[in-house]
Amino acid sequence: MLIEICEKSFVPQSKWNNRDSFSAQKGVAMCYMLLKAGCKFQIKYKEDFKDDTTVTNEDTIWLKFWAKDFTWFDVLDMDEDEYPDGRELNDVYYLPTLKKIEAANGQDWYDY
């Protein structure tokens, strides 16, 4: 479902209406790539991230990813099935919800 949301989130540049639309589209691309690559992820819900403001709500899905980067290979040397414990080796990105995409009706969802 998240890959489908990514695919529906891509908006042609000619429809970008906000100075942050470019950045939002890059974030969608990162989510898409990391999901397609099979990277581990967690949807950020308020229950799990009580003191965090970047949590999933009715407009936005926040995702925390773990990917095998430089530190993973050179410092952690761990199995890819493991999550780094005690280290912040992750990237956080967001996607619009289907509700927000549908409300934008083919336009720039970031601006809605």
VOZA-473132 format. One record per residue: residue in three letters; z, y, x of N, C-alpha, C in turn. Coordinates in Angstrom, 2 decimals. Example, Ala and Ser with C-alpha at 12.3 -4.5 7.8 and 13.67 -1.06 7.14 Angstrom:
<pts>
+------+---------+---------+---------+---------+---------+---------+---------+---------+---------+
| rest |      nZ |      nY |      nX |     caZ |     caY |     caX |      cZ |      cY |      cX |
+------+---------+---------+---------+---------+---------+---------+---------+---------+---------+
|  ALA |    7.80 |   -5.69 |   13.19 |    7.80 |   -4.50 |   12.30 |    7.80 |   -3.30 |   13.20 |
|  SER |    7.08 |   -2.25 |   12.85 |    7.14 |   -1.06 |   13.67 |    7.87 |    0.03 |   12.90 |
+------+---------+---------+---------+---------+---------+---------+---------+---------+---------+
</pts>
This chain:
<pts>
+------+---------+---------+---------+---------+---------+---------+---------+---------+---------+
| rest |      nZ |      nY |      nX |     caZ |     caY |     caX |      cZ |      cY |      cX |
+------+---------+---------+---------+---------+---------+---------+---------+---------+---------+
|  MET |    0.00 |   -1.19 |    0.81 |    0.00 |    0.00 |    0.00 |    0.00 |    1.27 |    0.86 |
|  LEU |    0.73 |    1.27 |    1.97 |    0.78 |    2.44 |    2.83 |   -0.58 |    2.72 |    3.49 |
|  ILE |   -1.30 |    1.66 |    3.85 |   -2.63 |    1.86 |    4.42 |   -3.55 |    2.48 |    3.37 |
|  GLU |   -3.44 |    2.03 |    2.13 |   -4.23 |    2.60 |    1.04 |   -3.89 |    4.09 |    0.85 |
|  ILE |   -2.61 |    4.42 |    0.94 |   -2.20 |    5.82 |    0.83 |   -2.81 |    6.63 |    1.97 |
|  CYS |   -2.79 |    6.09 |    3.17 |   -3.41 |    6.79 |    4.30 |   -4.88 |    7.07 |    4.00 |
|  GLU |   -5.59 |    6.05 |    3.56 |   -7.02 |    6.21 |    3.30 |   -7.28 |    7.25 |    2.23 |
|  LYS |   -6.42 |    7.34 |    1.23 |   -6.58 |    8.34 |    0.17 |   -6.13 |    9.73 |    0.62 |
|  SER |   -5.39 |    9.80 |    1.72 |   -4.83 |   11.07 |    2.20 |   -5.79 |   11.89 |    3.04 |
|  PHE |   -6.84 |   11.27 |    3.53 |   -7.78 |   12.01 |    4.37 |   -8.54 |   13.02 |    3.51 |
|  VAL |   -8.53 |   14.26 |    3.95 |   -9.17 |   15.36 |    3.23 |  -10.21 |   15.99 |    4.15 |
|  PRO |  -11.43 |   16.24 |    3.66 |  -12.44 |   16.90 |    4.50 |  -11.94 |   18.26 |    4.99 |
|  GLN |  -12.28 |   18.59 |    6.21 |  -11.85 |   19.84 |    6.82 |  -12.24 |   21.05 |    5.96 |
|  SER |  -13.35 |   20.97 |    5.30 |  -13.80 |   22.10 |    4.47 |  -12.83 |   22.40 |    3.32 |
|  LYS |  -11.93 |   21.48 |    3.02 |  -10.96 |   21.66 |    1.93 |   -9.55 |   21.99 |    2.42 |
|  TRP |   -9.37 |   22.06 |    3.74 |   -8.05 |   22.41 |    4.26 |   -7.72 |   23.85 |    3.89 |
|  ASN |   -6.53 |   24.08 |    3.36 |   -6.14 |   25.40 |    2.87 |   -4.90 |   25.97 |    3.54 |
|  ASN |   -4.35 |   25.28 |    4.49 |   -3.08 |   25.70 |    5.06 |   -3.15 |   25.61 |    6.57 |
|  ARG |   -2.45 |   26.46 |    7.25 |   -2.46 |   26.42 |    8.72 |   -1.92 |   25.11 |    9.26 |
|  ASP |   -1.12 |   24.38 |    8.45 |   -0.55 |   23.11 |    8.88 |   -1.35 |   21.89 |    8.40 |
|  SER |   -2.46 |   22.11 |    7.72 |   -3.27 |   20.99 |    7.22 |   -3.79 |   20.12 |    8.37 |
|  PHE |   -4.21 |   20.75 |    9.47 |   -4.70 |   20.00 |   10.63 |   -3.62 |   19.05 |   11.15 |
|  SER |   -2.41 |   19.58 |   11.31 |   -1.30 |   18.76 |   11.79 |   -0.97 |   17.64 |   10.82 |
|  ALA |   -0.99 |   17.94 |    9.52 |   -0.71 |   16.91 |    8.51 |   -1.76 |   15.80 |    8.56 |
|  GLN |   -3.01 |   16.16 |    8.75 |   -4.08 |   15.16 |    8.83 |   -3.94 |   14.31 |   10.10 |
|  LYS |   -3.51 |   14.92 |   11.21 |   -3.26 |   14.14 |   12.43 |   -2.13 |   13.14 |   12.20 |
|  GLY |   -1.11 |   13.55 |   11.46 |    0.00 |   12.65 |   11.15 |   -0.46 |   11.47 |   10.32 |
|  VAL |   -1.33 |   11.72 |    9.35 |   -1.89 |   10.63 |    8.53 |   -2.66 |    9.66 |    9.43 |
|  ALA |   -3.45 |   10.22 |   10.34 |   -4.23 |    9.38 |   11.26 |   -3.31 |    8.52 |   12.13 |
|  MET |   -2.19 |    9.10 |   12.59 |   -1.25 |    8.33 |   13.40 |   -0.62 |    7.21 |   12.57 |
|  CYS |   -0.22 |    7.52 |   11.34 |    0.35 |    6.49 |   10.46 |   -0.67 |    5.37 |   10.26 |
|  TYR |   -1.89 |    5.75 |    9.96 |   -2.96 |    4.78 |    9.71 |   -3.15 |    3.86 |   10.91 |
|  MET |   -3.24 |    4.46 |   12.08 |   -3.45 |    3.67 |   13.31 |   -2.27 |    2.75 |   13.58 |
|  LEU |   -1.05 |    3.27 |   13.47 |    0.13 |    2.46 |   13.76 |    0.32 |    1.34 |   12.75 |
|  LEU |    0.04 |    1.61 |   11.48 |    0.11 |    0.56 |   10.46 |   -0.96 |   -0.50 |   10.69 |
|  LYS |   -2.20 |   -0.08 |   10.97 |   -3.29 |   -1.03 |   11.21 |   -3.03 |   -1.86 |   12.47 |
|  ALA |   -2.34 |   -1.28 |   13.45 |   -2.03 |   -1.99 |   14.70 |   -0.88 |   -2.97 |   14.52 |
|  GLY |   -0.21 |   -2.90 |   13.38 |    0.90 |   -3.82 |   13.12 |    2.22 |   -3.39 |   13.74 |
|  CYS |    2.37 |   -2.11 |   14.05 |    3.62 |   -1.63 |   14.63 |    4.75 |   -1.73 |   13.60 |
|  LYS |    5.91 |   -1.97 |   14.11 |    7.09 |   -2.03 |   13.23 |    7.37 |   -0.63 |   12.71 |
|  PHE |    7.84 |   -0.57 |   11.46 |    8.15 |    0.71 |   10.85 |    9.27 |    0.55 |    9.85 |
|  GLN |    9.83 |    1.67 |    9.49 |   10.86 |    1.71 |    8.45 |   10.58 |    2.94 |    7.59 |
|  ILE |   10.61 |    2.75 |    6.27 |   10.51 |    3.89 |    5.38 |   11.89 |    4.54 |    5.36 |
|  LYS |   11.91 |    5.84 |    5.58 |   13.18 |    6.56 |    5.67 |   13.66 |    6.95 |    4.28 |
|  TYR |   14.72 |    6.28 |    3.84 |   15.35 |    6.60 |    2.57 |   16.70 |    7.27 |    2.84 |
|  LYS |   17.12 |    8.11 |    1.92 |   18.38 |    8.85 |    2.06 |   19.57 |    7.92 |    2.30 |
|  GLU |   19.57 |    6.76 |    1.66 |   20.69 |    5.83 |    1.81 |   20.89 |    5.39 |    3.26 |
|  ASP |   19.79 |    5.26 |    4.00 |   19.86 |    4.79 |    5.39 |   19.99 |    5.94 |    6.39 |
|  PHE |   19.55 |    7.13 |    6.00 |   19.53 |    8.28 |    6.91 |   20.28 |    9.44 |    6.25 |
|  LYS |   21.56 |    9.27 |    6.04 |   22.37 |   10.20 |    5.26 |   22.36 |   11.64 |    5.78 |
|  ASP |   22.38 |   11.84 |    7.07 |   22.45 |   13.18 |    7.64 |   21.09 |   13.75 |    8.03 |
|  ASP |   20.03 |   13.10 |    7.61 |   18.67 |   13.49 |    7.99 |   17.98 |   14.18 |    6.83 |
|  THR |   17.27 |   15.24 |    7.11 |   16.53 |   15.95 |    6.06 |   15.12 |   15.39 |    5.87 |
|  THR |   14.64 |   14.61 |    6.83 |   13.29 |   14.04 |    6.73 |   13.38 |   12.64 |    6.12 |
|  VAL |   13.61 |   12.63 |    4.81 |   13.71 |   11.36 |    4.09 |   12.73 |   11.37 |    2.91 |
|  THR |   12.34 |   10.19 |    2.49 |   11.37 |   10.02 |    1.42 |   11.88 |   10.62 |    0.12 |
|  ASN |   10.96 |   11.32 |   -0.57 |   11.28 |   11.89 |   -1.88 |   10.06 |   11.72 |   -2.79 |
|  GLU |   10.00 |   12.42 |   -3.90 |    8.91 |   12.20 |   -4.86 |    7.55 |   12.70 |   -4.36 |
|  ASP |    7.53 |   13.54 |   -3.33 |    6.27 |   14.06 |   -2.80 |    5.87 |   13.51 |   -1.44 |
|  THR |    6.86 |   13.04 |   -0.68 |    6.61 |   12.70 |    0.71 |    7.24 |   11.37 |    1.09 |
|  ILE |    6.48 |   10.56 |    1.82 |    6.98 |    9.29 |    2.36 |    7.16 |    9.49 |    3.86 |
|  TRP |    8.38 |    9.38 |    4.33 |    8.66 |    9.51 |    5.76 |    8.75 |    8.12 |    6.37 |
|  LEU |    8.04 |    7.94 |    7.49 |    7.99 |    6.65 |    8.17 |    8.44 |    6.79 |    9.62 |
|  LYS |    9.28 |    5.88 |   10.04 |    9.74 |    5.81 |   11.43 |    9.08 |    4.59 |   12.05 |
|  PHE |    8.35 |    4.80 |   13.14 |    7.60 |    3.73 |   13.80 |    8.20 |    3.40 |   15.16 |
|  TRP |    8.06 |    2.15 |   15.55 |    8.36 |    1.71 |   16.90 |    7.06 |    1.16 |   17.48 |
|  ALA |    6.69 |    1.66 |   18.64 |    5.45 |    1.21 |   19.28 |    5.73 |    0.90 |   20.74 |
|  LYS |    4.95 |   -0.01 |   21.27 |    5.12 |   -0.42 |   22.66 |    4.51 |    0.63 |   23.59 |
|  ASP |    5.32 |    1.61 |   23.94 |    4.86 |    2.70 |   24.80 |    5.29 |    2.46 |   26.25 |
|  PHE |    5.14 |    3.47 |   27.08 |    5.48 |    3.38 |   28.49 |    6.91 |    2.88 |   28.71 |
|  THR |    7.87 |    3.50 |   28.02 |    9.27 |    3.12 |   28.20 |    9.53 |    1.69 |   27.75 |
|  TRP |    8.87 |    1.28 |   26.68 |    9.05 |   -0.08 |   26.18 |    8.71 |   -1.08 |   27.27 |
|  PHE |    7.59 |   -0.87 |   27.94 |    7.15 |   -1.81 |   28.98 |    7.95 |   -1.68 |   30.26 |
|  ASP |    8.18 |   -0.45 |   30.71 |    8.77 |   -0.25 |   32.02 |   10.29 |   -0.24 |   32.05 |
|  VAL |   10.94 |    0.06 |   30.94 |   12.39 |    0.15 |   30.94 |   13.03 |   -0.96 |   30.11 |
|  LEU |   12.53 |   -1.13 |   28.91 |   13.17 |   -2.08 |   28.00 |   12.78 |   -3.52 |   28.26 |
|  ASP |   11.51 |   -3.74 |   28.56 |   11.00 |   -5.09 |   28.81 |   11.50 |   -6.06 |   27.74 |
|  MET |   11.17 |   -5.75 |   26.49 |   11.67 |   -6.56 |   25.39 |   10.53 |   -7.18 |   24.59 |
|  ASP |   10.89 |   -8.20 |   23.84 |    9.95 |   -8.87 |   22.96 |    9.51 |   -7.90 |   21.87 |
|  GLU |    8.24 |   -7.98 |   21.47 |    7.74 |   -7.04 |   20.47 |    8.36 |   -7.24 |   19.09 |
|  ASP |    9.03 |   -8.37 |   18.87 |    9.70 |   -8.59 |   17.59 |   11.05 |   -7.89 |   17.51 |
|  GLU |   11.50 |   -7.35 |   18.62 |   12.79 |   -6.67 |   18.65 |   12.62 |   -5.18 |   18.41 |
|  TYR |   13.62 |   -4.58 |   17.81 |   13.68 |   -3.13 |   17.72 |   14.48 |   -2.62 |   18.90 |
|  PRO |   14.09 |   -1.52 |   19.49 |   14.93 |   -0.95 |   20.55 |   16.29 |   -0.59 |   19.96 |
|  ASP |   17.33 |   -1.11 |   20.54 |   18.67 |   -0.86 |   20.03 |   19.33 |    0.23 |   20.86 |
|  GLY |   19.72 |    1.32 |   20.19 |   20.41 |    2.38 |   20.90 |   19.50 |    3.35 |   21.61 |
|  ARG |   18.20 |    3.18 |   21.49 |   17.27 |    4.12 |   22.13 |   16.35 |    4.69 |   21.06 |
|  GLU |   16.06 |    5.93 |   21.18 |   15.17 |    6.58 |   20.22 |   13.73 |    6.48 |   20.71 |
|  LEU |   13.21 |    5.30 |   20.73 |   11.81 |    5.08 |   21.09 |   11.01 |    4.93 |   19.81 |
|  ASN |   10.84 |    6.01 |   19.13 |   10.14 |    5.94 |   17.86 |    9.42 |    7.24 |   17.59 |
|  ASP |    8.50 |    7.18 |   16.68 |    7.79 |    8.35 |   16.20 |    8.01 |    8.41 |   14.70 |
|  VAL |    8.14 |    9.61 |   14.18 |    8.32 |    9.80 |   12.75 |    7.15 |   10.63 |   12.23 |
|  TYR |    6.55 |   10.14 |   11.17 |    5.42 |   10.81 |   10.53 |    5.63 |   10.77 |    9.02 |
|  TYR |    4.83 |   11.55 |    8.31 |    4.95 |   11.54 |    6.85 |    3.58 |   11.40 |    6.20 |
|  LEU |    3.62 |   10.88 |    5.00 |    2.44 |   10.74 |    4.14 |    2.77 |   11.35 |    2.79 |
|  PRO |    1.75 |   11.81 |    2.08 |    2.00 |   12.23 |    0.71 |    2.18 |   11.00 |   -0.17 |
|  THR |    2.89 |   11.16 |   -1.27 |    2.97 |   10.06 |   -2.24 |    1.67 |   10.04 |   -3.05 |
|  LEU |    1.42 |    8.93 |   -3.73 |    0.24 |    8.85 |   -4.59 |    0.28 |    9.96 |   -5.65 |
|  LYS |    1.46 |   10.26 |   -6.14 |    1.62 |   11.32 |   -7.14 |    1.09 |   12.65 |   -6.59 |
|  LYS |    1.43 |   12.96 |   -5.35 |    0.99 |   14.22 |   -4.74 |   -0.51 |   14.21 |   -4.48 |
|  ILE |   -1.04 |   13.08 |   -4.04 |   -2.49 |   12.97 |   -3.80 |   -3.25 |   13.18 |   -5.11 |
|  GLU |   -2.77 |   12.54 |   -6.17 |   -3.43 |   12.67 |   -7.47 |   -3.34 |   14.09 |   -8.00 |
|  ALA |   -2.22 |   14.75 |   -7.79 |   -2.06 |   16.13 |   -8.24 |   -3.03 |   17.07 |   -7.51 |
|  ALA |   -3.33 |   16.77 |   -6.27 |   -4.26 |   17.59 |   -5.49 |   -5.71 |   17.40 |   -5.96 |
|  ASN |   -5.98 |   16.30 |   -6.62 |   -7.30 |   16.04 |   -7.21 |   -8.45 |   16.26 |   -6.23 |
|  GLY |   -8.35 |   15.66 |   -5.05 |   -9.42 |   15.75 |   -4.06 |   -9.33 |   16.95 |   -3.15 |
|  GLN |   -8.37 |   17.83 |   -3.41 |   -8.19 |   19.01 |   -2.58 |   -7.14 |   18.70 |   -1.51 |
|  ASP |   -6.75 |   19.71 |   -0.78 |   -5.77 |   19.58 |    0.30 |   -4.38 |   19.32 |   -0.27 |
|  TRP |   -3.93 |   18.06 |   -0.20 |   -2.61 |   17.70 |   -0.74 |   -1.49 |   18.45 |   -0.03 |
|  TYR |   -1.69 |   18.84 |    1.23 |   -0.63 |   19.53 |    1.96 |   -0.28 |   20.87 |    1.29 |
|  ASP |   -1.26 |   21.45 |    0.64 |   -1.09 |   22.76 |    0.03 |   -0.49 |   22.67 |   -1.39 |
|  TYR |   -0.25 |   21.45 |   -1.87 |    0.30 |   21.28 |   -3.22 |    1.78 |   21.05 |   -3.18 |
+------+---------+---------+---------+---------+---------+---------+---------+---------+---------+
</pts>
